[in-house]
Amino acid sequence: MVENVIIIGSGPAGLSAALYTAREDFKPLVITGVEAGGQLLLTTVVENFPAFPDGVYGSELIDLMRKQAEKFGARFIGENVDSVDFSSRPFKVKTSSQEYEANSVIIATGASAKWLGIPSEKNFIGKGVSSCATCDAPFFKKKDVAIVGGGDTAMEDSIFLTKFVNSVTIIHRRDSFRASKIMQERVKSNPKIKIIWNSTVEEIKGSGKVESIMIKDVNTGKETEMKVDGLFVAIGYKPNTDFLRGVLELDQAGYIVTQDEVKTKIEGVYVAGDVADHVYRQAITAAASGTKAALEVRAYLQNIAYSGSK
């Protein structure tokens, strides 16, 4: 059986694409990944998604979007995609258990935040540890937070956080930032921001939520405890594109190179969400690109049908 469309990924981008293609009666097959739902499952309350004035839990939002897509005929498989073959048609998508064929494919595998990798970190994700300042800053009003990183993202996040928090402490493992000079100047001139150089976060402590962190001086090895209400990790993102290397064009960071936002150089293969977007990285922008990709699929499949009927 050749599917009309296979959607790889099940965050806001993939689920929006699933909804739109399902309503066109294309009966999309969504390969969700073993850990379905994307980065929204790492958040608690989402307050900036339209139509939820009181906020909505990330897991609930994903569940609602999936149910809506299923209502119109989308089908879901909880597997990871190991490889794809776009060199001939129909396209081939391979999981560990089966190979699927499709006339079109939407890739919406997202990007994963790079974490510190310390044992206590996972215990506090969503309980004071965050990788998204623009998502979670309002939850830390008039509190003291720390942020790890030294690039433009860390600088931008630090400045953004100062609109809400009492203080921001940037912890950086080197003695200088790699961020642009203008961003460094803005950070260093902000009275709410202080910097701890040559240091790493070794442990996160708290009872149910973040209460303090252990900071290690990389030169002396000395460790000190710092009381904070939250810890933001801003050391970058890794797009989930390893299975696409050698198949689609990727940039130096691994993001899919697109044309007109959602198109690839291969007709019939489209992209949606954070797997190609390293700028906005919001649930609503991912959902919007999923919609655009679905509309491109509609036009493409209709064109195939028209050409085949002639």
ABEGO torsion letter per residue (X at the ends): XBBABBBBEABAAAAAAAAAAAAAGAGBBBBAEABBGEAAAABBBBAABBGBAAEBBAAAAAAAAAAAAAAAGBBBBBBBBABBBAABOBBBBBBAABBBBBABBBBAAEBBBBBAGBAAAAAABGAGBBABAAAAAAAABGBBBBBBEABAAAAAAAAAAAAABABBBBBBABABBABBAAAAAAAAABAABBBBBGBBBABBBEBGBBABBBBBBAAAGBBBBBBBABBBBBAEBBBBAAAABGABBBBAAGBBBBBGGABBABBGBBBBEAAABAAAGBAAAAAAAAAAAAAAAAAAAAAAAAAAAX
